Amino acid sequence: MSAESTGRGASVAPWFGAVVALQLAHLVAVATAAPASHALVHDVAGWGSGLLAVFGTFAAASAFGSGDYLRKVWGGLAAGAALSLVSAALRSYWLHTVPDVPFTASPLLPYRMVVVVLANVCTTYALILLASTYKQSGLQPESSPRTTALWAAAALAALAVGVPVLVTEARNLGSTPLPSTIISVVSTLADMTTIFLVAPILRVAYMLRGGRLAWVWWAMGLSGATWLLYDARVWLAPLLPGDPTQAEELMRSLRTSGLVLMGLAGWLQRTALTPQKFASPESSLHATTGTP
């Protein structure tokens, strides 16, 4: 490992440490709060992590000039983060103004449905572009058994997380508000795509090892892996020791890491390109070759 890559790893360590600290703070807050206060705890954490995601992704998008490939990527992620924050704001408004009425009975539900659908479309499209970025750089990584296994594991994880939710929504069709069903189905399909794309994202992170942008991709990959655990909370919680309901609430806090890691990836992207702000994304994707 070169001195440059070692120094780069040391420089990003505090940022990843801050993500861990925020996640632990959310976990402790949930663990020590009364069940009736869990919604408020998640609301406060959601605002903080959501704002960090918006800040980081917008910072990355602004690091590229108009027409750059990666500006489209980070612009899509920034739009998705901003729309997700709007979605959280709608729920937050209802939580604080009509706390005794569930949001599923709120007249704001259809508006949140539109916002959630748009957020998922923007984010998924951007991640697809991001996962294929190595093609834009001219890299042609060779296939290997480990690469195939990584793709297979990501596909199985996406199916394991998404299929049960889709089956449940199909069974409950008609008994739950239609906007809620649409939100759940669209979010699940988008999350399945995100989980599946963890494979190529981690593959690129491995290819970029030692490079300035490696940590950007590792942060993105870790964000996707975190969403995997978050989405699996319904069937993972009963397997954990203690009260399943409490365990599910604790796992719900993983949303903090998923959002903050996305924002961190954007900020690392911007700082990595600062000395070469006007370089093309293709030149900034220079990487060592190899397969995971």
C-alpha positions as CSV (number, residue, x, y, z in Angstrom):
1,M,0.0,0.0,0.0
2,S,1.4,3.4,-1.0
3,A,2.0,6.2,1.4
4,E,-0.6,8.3,-0.6
5,S,-3.3,5.6,-0.1
6,T,-2.4,5.2,3.5
7,G,-2.6,8.9,4.1
8,R,-5.9,9.1,2.3
9,G,-7.3,6.2,4.4
10,A,-6.2,8.1,7.6
11,S,-7.9,11.3,6.3
12,V,-11.3,9.7,5.8
13,A,-11.3,7.7,9.0
14,P,-12.8,10.5,11.1
15,W,-15.6,10.9,8.6
16,F,-16.5,7.2,8.8
17,G,-16.1,7.5,12.6
18,A,-18.6,10.3,12.6
19,V,-21.1,8.0,10.8
20,V,-20.6,5.4,13.4
21,A,-21.1,8.0,16.2
22,L,-24.4,9.2,14.6
23,Q,-25.6,5.6,14.2
24,L,-24.8,4.8,17.9
25,A,-26.5,8.0,19.0
26,H,-29.7,7.0,17.2
27,L,-29.5,3.4,18.6
28,V,-29.1,4.6,22.1
29,A,-31.9,7.1,21.8
30,V,-34.3,4.4,20.6
31,A,-33.1,1.9,23.2
32,T,-33.6,4.4,26.1
33,A,-36.8,6.1,24.9
34,A,-40.3,5.0,25.8
35,P,-42.1,3.2,23.0
36,A,-44.5,6.1,22.6
37,S,-41.5,8.3,21.8
38,H,-39.9,6.2,19.1
39,A,-41.7,8.0,16.3
40,L,-40.3,11.3,17.6
41,V,-36.8,9.9,17.9
42,H,-36.9,8.6,14.3
43,D,-38.3,11.9,13.2
44,V,-35.4,13.9,14.7
45,A,-32.8,11.5,13.4
46,G,-34.5,11.5,10.0
47,W,-34.2,15.3,9.7
48,G,-30.5,15.2,10.6
49,S,-29.5,12.4,8.3
50,G,-31.7,13.6,5.5
51,L,-30.1,17.0,5.5
52,L,-26.6,15.5,5.5
53,A,-27.5,13.3,2.5
54,V,-28.9,16.4,0.6
55,F,-25.8,18.5,1.5
56,G,-23.3,15.8,0.4
57,T,-25.0,14.8,-2.8
58,F,-25.5,18.4,-3.9
59,A,-21.8,19.1,-3.1
60,A,-20.8,16.3,-5.4
61,A,-23.1,17.3,-8.2
62,S,-21.7,20.9,-8.1
63,A,-18.1,19.6,-8.4
64,F,-18.8,18.7,-12.1
65,G,-19.5,20.9,-15.1
66,S,-22.7,20.9,-17.1
67,G,-22.9,17.8,-19.3
68,D,-20.4,15.7,-17.3
69,Y,-21.5,12.1,-16.9
70,L,-21.0,12.1,-13.1
71,R,-23.0,15.4,-12.7
72,K,-26.0,13.4,-14.0
73,V,-25.3,10.7,-11.5
74,W,-24.9,13.0,-8.5
75,G,-27.6,15.3,-9.7
76,G,-30.0,12.3,-9.7
77,L,-28.9,11.3,-6.2
78,A,-29.2,14.8,-4.9
79,A,-32.8,15.1,-6.4
80,G,-33.6,11.8,-4.7
81,A,-32.2,12.9,-1.4
82,A,-34.1,16.2,-1.5
83,L,-37.4,14.5,-2.4
84,S,-36.8,12.0,0.4
85,L,-36.4,14.9,2.8
86,V,-39.7,16.4,1.5
87,S,-41.3,13.0,2.2
88,A,-39.9,13.0,5.7
89,A,-41.2,16.6,6.2
90,L,-44.7,15.6,5.3
91,R,-44.7,12.8,7.9
92,S,-43.0,15.1,10.4
93,Y,-45.6,17.8,9.9
94,W,-48.4,15.3,10.5
95,L,-46.6,13.8,13.5
96,H,-46.4,17.1,15.3
97,T,-49.8,18.5,14.3
98,V,-52.0,15.5,14.5
99,P,-50.1,13.0,16.7
100,D,-53.1,10.8,17.5
101,V,-54.1,10.1,13.9
102,P,-51.9,7.6,11.9
103,F,-50.4,9.0,8.7
104,T,-52.3,6.4,6.7
105,A,-55.4,8.4,7.5
106,S,-53.8,11.7,6.5
107,P,-55.0,13.7,3.5
108,L,-51.2,14.3,2.9
109,L,-50.8,10.6,2.0
110,P,-51.4,10.9,-1.7
111,Y,-48.9,13.8,-1.9
112,R,-46.3,11.8,-0.1
113,M,-46.9,8.9,-2.5
114,V,-46.0,11.2,-5.5
115,V,-42.9,12.4,-3.7
116,V,-41.8,8.9,-2.7
117,V,-42.3,7.6,-6.3
118,L,-40.3,10.5,-7.8
119,A,-37.5,10.1,-5.1
120,N,-37.1,6.4,-5.9
121,V,-37.1,6.9,-9.6
122,C,-34.4,9.6,-9.3
123,T,-32.2,7.6,-6.9
124,T,-32.5,4.3,-8.8
125,Y,-31.8,5.9,-12.2
126,A,-28.7,7.6,-10.7
127,L,-27.4,4.4,-9.1
128,I,-27.8,2.5,-12.3
129,L,-25.7,5.2,-14.0
130,L,-23.2,5.1,-11.1
131,A,-22.9,1.3,-11.3
132,S,-22.0,1.5,-15.0
133,T,-19.5,4.3,-14.5
134,Y,-16.5,2.0,-15.0
135,K,-17.7,1.5,-18.6
136,Q,-17.5,5.3,-19.1
137,S,-13.8,5.2,-17.9
138,G,-12.9,2.5,-20.4
139,L,-12.2,-0.2,-17.8
140,Q,-13.1,-3.7,-18.8
141,P,-12.8,-5.8,-15.7
142,E,-12.6,-9.5,-16.2
143,S,-15.1,-12.0,-14.8
144,S,-14.0,-14.3,-12.0
145,P,-15.7,-16.8,-9.7
146,R,-15.7,-14.3,-6.9
147,T,-17.3,-11.7,-9.1
148,T,-20.0,-14.2,-10.1
149,A,-20.6,-15.1,-6.5
150,L,-20.9,-11.5,-5.5
151,W,-23.5,-10.9,-8.2
152,A,-25.4,-14.0,-7.1
153,A,-25.3,-13.0,-3.4
154,A,-26.6,-9.5,-4.2
155,A,-29.4,-11.0,-6.4
156,L,-30.4,-13.5,-3.7
157,A,-30.4,-10.8,-1.0
158,A,-32.5,-8.5,-3.1
159,L,-35.1,-11.3,-3.7
160,A,-35.0,-12.3,0.0
161,V,-35.7,-8.8,1.1
162,G,-38.2,-7.8,-1.6
163,V,-40.3,-10.8,-2.5
164,P,-41.9,-11.2,1.0
165,V,-42.9,-7.5,1.1
166,L,-44.4,-7.7,-2.4
167,V,-46.3,-10.9,-1.5
168,T,-47.7,-9.3,1.7
169,E,-48.8,-6.2,-0.2
170,A,-50.5,-8.4,-2.8
171,R,-52.4,-10.2,-0.1
172,N,-53.4,-6.9,1.6
173,L,-54.5,-5.3,-1.6
174,G,-57.8,-3.6,-1.0
175,S,-57.5,-3.7,2.8
176,T,-54.9,-0.9,3.0
177,P,-55.1,2.6,1.4
178,L,-53.9,2.5,-2.2
179,P,-51.3,5.2,-1.8
180,S,-49.7,3.2,1.0
181,T,-49.6,0.1,-1.1
182,I,-48.0,2.1,-4.0
183,I,-45.4,3.6,-1.7
184,S,-44.5,0.2,-0.3
185,V,-44.3,-1.5,-3.7
186,V,-42.3,1.2,-5.4
187,S,-39.9,1.6,-2.4
188,T,-39.4,-2.2,-2.3
189,L,-38.7,-2.4,-6.0
190,A,-36.2,0.5,-5.8
191,D,-34.6,-1.1,-2.7
192,M,-34.2,-4.4,-4.5
193,T,-32.5,-2.6,-7.3
194,T,-30.2,-0.8,-4.9
195,I,-29.3,-4.0,-3.1
196,F,-28.6,-5.7,-6.5
197,L,-26.3,-2.8,-7.5
198,V,-24.2,-3.2,-4.4
199,A,-22.3,-5.9,-6.3
200,P,-21.0,-3.7,-9.2
201,I,-20.5,-0.7,-6.8
202,L,-18.2,-2.8,-4.5
203,R,-16.5,-4.2,-7.5
204,V,-15.6,-0.7,-8.7
205,A,-14.5,0.2,-5.2
206,Y,-12.1,-2.8,-5.3
207,M,-10.8,-1.8,-8.7
208,L,-10.1,1.7,-7.5
209,R,-8.2,0.6,-4.4
210,G,-5.4,3.0,-3.7
211,G,-7.1,5.7,-5.8
212,R,-8.5,9.0,-4.6
213,L,-12.1,7.9,-5.4
214,A,-12.0,4.4,-3.7
215,W,-13.6,5.7,-0.5
216,V,-16.4,7.3,-2.4
217,W,-17.4,3.9,-3.8
218,W,-16.9,2.1,-0.5
219,A,-19.2,4.6,1.2
220,M,-21.8,4.0,-1.6
221,G,-21.4,0.2,-1.2
222,L,-21.8,0.4,2.6
223,S,-24.8,2.6,2.2
224,G,-26.4,0.0,0.0
225,A,-25.5,-2.8,2.4
226,T,-27.0,-0.8,5.3
227,W,-30.3,-0.5,3.3
228,L,-30.2,-4.3,2.9
229,L,-30.3,-4.7,6.7
230,Y,-32.9,-2.0,7.1
231,D,-35.2,-3.6,4.6
232,A,-34.7,-7.0,6.2
233,R,-35.7,-5.8,9.7
234,V,-39.2,-7.3,9.6
235,W,-37.9,-10.9,9.4
236,L,-34.5,-10.3,11.0
237,A,-35.9,-8.7,14.2
238,P,-37.6,-11.9,15.5
239,L,-34.3,-13.8,15.1
240,L,-32.5,-11.3,17.5
241,P,-32.5,-11.7,21.3
242,G,-35.1,-9.7,23.2
243,D,-38.4,-8.2,22.2
244,P,-39.0,-8.4,18.4
245,T,-40.8,-5.1,18.4
246,Q,-38.0,-3.4,20.2
247,A,-35.4,-5.1,17.9
248,E,-37.3,-3.9,14.8
249,E,-37.3,-0.3,16.2
250,L,-33.6,-0.5,16.8
251,M,-33.0,-1.8,13.2
252,R,-35.1,1.0,11.9
253,S,-32.4,3.4,13.1
254,L,-30.1,2.0,10.3
255,R,-31.8,4.5,8.1
256,T,-29.4,7.0,9.6
257,S,-26.3,5.2,8.3
258,G,-27.9,4.6,4.9
259,L,-28.5,8.3,4.4
260,V,-25.4,9.7,6.0
261,L,-23.1,7.3,4.1
262,M,-24.7,8.6,0.9
263,G,-24.0,12.1,1.9
264,L,-20.5,11.2,2.9
265,A,-19.9,9.6,-0.5
266,G,-20.9,12.8,-2.1
267,W,-18.7,14.9,0.1
268,L,-15.7,12.6,-0.5
269,Q,-16.4,12.8,-4.2
270,R,-16.2,16.6,-4.1
271,T,-13.0,16.7,-1.9
272,A,-11.3,14.1,-4.1
273,L,-11.9,16.3,-7.2
274,T,-11.1,19.6,-5.6
275,P,-7.5,19.8,-6.8
276,Q,-8.6,18.7,-10.3
277,K,-12.1,20.3,-10.4
278,F,-12.1,20.8,-14.1
279,A,-10.8,17.3,-15.0
280,S,-13.2,15.0,-16.8
281,P,-14.9,12.2,-14.9
282,E,-13.2,9.7,-17.2
283,S,-9.8,10.8,-16.2
284,S,-10.8,10.9,-12.5
285,L,-11.8,7.3,-12.7
286,H,-8.3,6.0,-13.3
287,A,-8.0,2.8,-11.3
288,T,-5.8,-0.2,-10.7
289,T,-6.9,-3.4,-12.4
290,G,-8.0,-6.5,-10.6
291,T,-11.1,-8.5,-9.7
292,P,-12.6,-8.9,-6.3
